[in-house]
Structures are given as C-alpha cells and as structure tokens.
Amino acid sequence: MSLRRRSLLLVALSAGLIFGRPGAAFAAGMNGPPAKPPPRSAQHVVASHQTSQPLLGAIRFFQDYISPIDGARCQFAPTCSAYGHQAIHRHGSWLGGLMTADRLMRCSYLTDPKLYPQRPDGRLVDPVAVAPRER
C-alpha cells in the first residue's frame, strides 16, 4: 500500500472520528423496545457496533470516493478497506481498529508472499478472524 493511500485512509478515519455526528449512530436503534430483552452478550455487540459507526462511515467514504481515484493497489484479498470494515463490524471499534492497523502495516510489496496462501489471480488471502462468540 502506498504512503499516499495510507495517508488518505488515516485522514478519512480521523475525519470520521472528529466530524462524525454522535447521535446518528444511535438513531438506527430507536425502533421501540424489543419484545424481550436480548442476552447480555448481544447487548455488548449492539453497543460496540453503534460506537463504531463513524469508523465504518469513514471506510465507506474511502471505498466510494478515494479508492476509485487511487486505483486498485492492495495485494490482499479481501482488500485492506474491506478487511477493515469487516473487522470493525465484527469485533468493535477498538479491536477492529487494531486489526485494521496491523493489516495496513503488513500491506506492502515487502511482504513475503510465502507467508500467505494465494488465489489463482495472485492476490494473497488474509481473511478477518472469526470472533470467539461467533463460532
């Protein structure tokens, strides 16, 4: 991943954190009370998903507006932005953000292709790990 692309991703992520509307993340959950209260673990997943909305919005902004201009450069499948979106959606903003940062640091042409399985088109396969509660 080029330095320019990493810089643009960092700017998009920080803009989503700084300029994101805090009340917009909670508007989706205002459909009325549930029929019965969800289990404690499900409440945690919903809360972490709601707090990660600005990050997910910033990644979507990058995918829709910046990535088409910059071009396809990621050597991994799924791409780094798709990986980041999945990681933040599945694991929450803190752990998903760390997983995304780790992936961005590994995404360079200095990465040894022998460390990852390859697809027929030559891209390296590195899927998002499944959370322990999803197994």
C-alpha positions as CSV (number, residue, x, y, z in Angstrom):
1,M,0.0,0.0,0.0
2,S,1.4,3.3,-1.0
3,L,2.2,6.1,1.5
4,R,-0.3,8.3,-0.2
5,R,-3.1,5.7,0.2
6,R,-2.3,5.1,3.8
7,S,-2.3,8.9,4.5
8,L,-5.7,9.3,2.8
9,L,-7.1,6.4,4.8
10,L,-5.7,7.9,8.0
11,V,-7.3,11.2,7.2
12,A,-10.6,9.6,6.3
13,L,-10.6,7.6,9.5
14,S,-9.7,10.6,11.7
15,A,-12.3,12.8,9.9
16,G,-15.0,10.3,10.7
17,L,-14.0,10.3,14.4
18,I,-13.8,14.1,14.7
19,F,-16.6,15.2,12.5
20,G,-19.0,12.2,12.9
21,R,-22.4,13.0,14.4
22,P,-22.6,11.2,17.7
23,G,-26.4,11.0,17.7
24,A,-26.6,9.5,14.2
25,A,-25.2,6.1,15.4
26,F,-28.0,5.7,17.9
27,A,-30.8,6.7,15.6
28,A,-30.9,3.3,14.0
29,G,-31.7,1.6,17.3
30,M,-34.7,3.7,18.1
31,N,-37.4,1.4,16.7
32,G,-39.1,0.8,20.0
33,P,-38.4,-1.7,22.8
34,P,-37.7,-5.3,21.9
35,A,-40.3,-8.0,22.7
36,K,-37.9,-9.4,25.3
37,P,-34.6,-8.1,26.5
38,P,-31.7,-9.6,24.5
39,P,-29.0,-11.6,26.3
40,R,-26.1,-9.6,27.8
41,S,-23.6,-10.6,25.1
42,A,-26.0,-9.4,22.3
43,Q,-26.3,-6.0,24.1
44,H,-22.5,-5.8,24.1
45,V,-22.3,-6.5,20.3
46,V,-25.0,-3.8,19.6
47,A,-23.2,-1.2,21.7
48,S,-19.9,-1.9,20.1
49,H,-21.5,-1.7,16.7
50,Q,-23.1,1.6,17.5
51,T,-19.8,3.1,18.7
52,S,-18.0,2.0,15.5
53,Q,-20.4,3.8,13.1
54,P,-18.1,6.8,12.5
55,L,-15.2,4.4,11.6
56,L,-17.4,2.3,9.3
57,G,-18.6,5.5,7.6
58,A,-15.1,6.7,7.1
59,I,-14.1,3.4,5.5
60,R,-17.2,3.6,3.2
61,F,-16.2,7.1,2.2
62,F,-12.7,5.9,1.4
63,Q,-14.1,3.0,-0.7
64,D,-16.6,5.1,-2.6
65,Y,-14.6,8.3,-3.3
66,I,-10.9,7.9,-2.7
67,S,-10.1,4.3,-3.7
68,P,-11.5,4.7,-7.3
69,I,-9.2,7.7,-7.8
70,D,-6.2,6.0,-6.3
71,G,-6.7,2.7,-8.1
72,A,-6.5,-1.0,-7.0
73,R,-3.2,-1.5,-5.3
74,C,-3.9,-3.9,-2.4
75,Q,-2.3,-7.3,-2.9
76,F,-4.5,-9.0,-0.3
77,A,-8.0,-10.5,-0.6
78,P,-10.2,-9.0,0.8
79,T,-8.7,-5.6,0.2
80,C,-7.5,-3.6,3.2
81,S,-10.5,-1.4,3.3
82,A,-12.9,-4.3,3.1
83,Y,-10.9,-6.1,5.8
84,G,-11.0,-3.0,8.0
85,H,-14.8,-2.7,7.5
86,Q,-15.4,-6.4,8.4
87,A,-13.0,-6.3,11.4
88,I,-14.6,-3.2,12.9
89,H,-18.1,-4.5,12.2
90,R,-17.4,-7.9,13.8
91,H,-15.0,-7.0,16.6
92,G,-15.9,-3.4,17.5
93,S,-14.1,-0.2,17.1
94,W,-11.1,-0.9,19.5
95,L,-10.1,-4.5,18.4
96,G,-11.2,-4.0,14.8
97,G,-9.2,-0.8,14.6
98,L,-6.1,-2.6,15.9
99,M,-6.7,-5.4,13.4
100,T,-7.0,-2.8,10.6
101,A,-3.8,-1.0,11.7
102,D,-2.0,-4.3,11.7
103,R,-3.2,-5.2,8.3
104,L,-2.2,-1.8,6.9
105,M,1.3,-2.2,8.2
106,R,1.6,-5.7,6.6
107,C,0.2,-4.5,3.2
108,S,3.3,-3.6,1.3
109,Y,5.3,-5.1,-1.6
110,L,7.9,-6.1,1.0
111,T,5.5,-8.7,2.4
112,D,6.8,-12.2,1.8
113,P,4.1,-14.0,-0.4
114,K,5.2,-17.4,1.0
115,L,3.6,-16.5,4.4
116,Y,0.0,-16.4,3.0
117,P,-2.0,-18.6,0.7
118,Q,-2.5,-17.3,-2.8
119,R,-5.6,-17.1,-5.0
120,P,-5.4,-18.0,-8.7
121,D,-5.1,-14.3,-9.6
122,G,-2.0,-13.9,-7.4
123,R,-3.6,-12.0,-4.6
124,L,-2.7,-13.1,-1.0
125,V,-5.6,-14.5,1.1
126,D,-5.9,-13.0,4.6
127,P,-9.5,-13.1,5.9
128,V,-10.8,-11.5,9.0
129,A,-10.6,-13.8,12.0
130,V,-13.9,-15.0,13.5
131,A,-14.7,-13.7,16.9
132,P,-14.9,-16.4,19.7
133,R,-18.6,-15.6,20.3
134,E,-19.5,-16.2,16.6
135,R,-18.1,-19.8,16.4
